[in-house]
Amino acid sequence: MSVRGLNFLQRWMDDNLPHHSSSDPNLARGLAERATTDARQAGIPPEEISEEVGSLFTTMLEALESRDREVG
């Protein structure tokens, strides 16, 4: 993954993920779609982000499931 893609994803998740945990696949799917759209608008191809993380949906779901532990 490019440093640019990694930095974008980390900032995006910090700014957009809720501060509570969730295992809601619809929420994760929506966040993955928004992150993809925002990356494109920032000039970052989604493939640049997903090279290492694989599925952005899975990445969002895992981040949501561990959110309380990170914040609390």
C-alpha positions in Angstrom: 0.0 0.0 0.0 1.3 3.4 -0.7 2.1 5.7 2.2 -0.4 8.2 0.7 -3.2 5.5 0.6 -2.4 4.3 4.2 -2.3 7.9 5.5 -5.6 8.7 3.8 -7.3 5.6 5.2 -6.1 6.2 8.8 -7.2 9.8 8.8 -10.5 8.9 7.1 -11.2 6.2 9.7 -10.3 8.5 12.6 -12.6 11.2 11.3 -15.6 9.0 10.2 -15.9 5.8 12.3 -18.2 6.0 15.3 -16.7 6.0 18.7 -18.6 2.9 19.7 -18.2 -0.7 18.6 -20.6 -2.3 16.2 -20.8 -5.5 14.2 -23.4 -4.1 11.8 -22.4 -5.2 8.2 -24.6 -2.5 6.7 -22.8 0.2 8.6 -19.4 -1.3 7.6 -20.6 -1.5 3.9 -21.7 2.1 3.9 -18.5 3.3 5.5 -16.5 1.4 2.9 -18.5 2.9 0.1 -18.0 6.4 1.6 -14.3 5.9 2.0 -14.0 4.7 -1.6 -15.9 7.8 -2.8 -13.8 10.1 -0.7 -10.6 8.5 -1.8 -11.5 9.0 -5.4 -12.4 12.6 -4.8 -8.9 13.0 -3.2 -7.3 11.6 -6.2 -6.4 8.3 -4.6 -7.5 5.2 -6.6 -9.3 2.7 -4.2 -6.8 0.0 -5.5 -4.0 2.0 -3.9 -5.7 1.5 -0.5 -6.8 -2.1 -0.9 -3.5 -3.5 -2.1 -2.5 -4.5 1.4 -5.8 -4.3 3.4 -7.8 -6.4 0.9 -11.5 -5.8 1.3 -12.3 -2.3 2.5 -15.6 -3.7 3.8 -13.7 -6.3 6.0 -11.3 -3.6 7.2 -14.2 -1.3 8.3 -16.0 -4.2 10.0 -12.9 -5.2 11.9 -12.2 -1.6 12.9 -15.8 -1.1 14.1 -15.7 -4.3 16.1 -12.6 -3.1 18.0 -13.6 0.5 18.3 -14.4 0.6 22.1 -11.1 -0.9 23.0 -9.2 1.7 21.0 -11.1 4.7 22.4 -11.7 3.5 25.9 
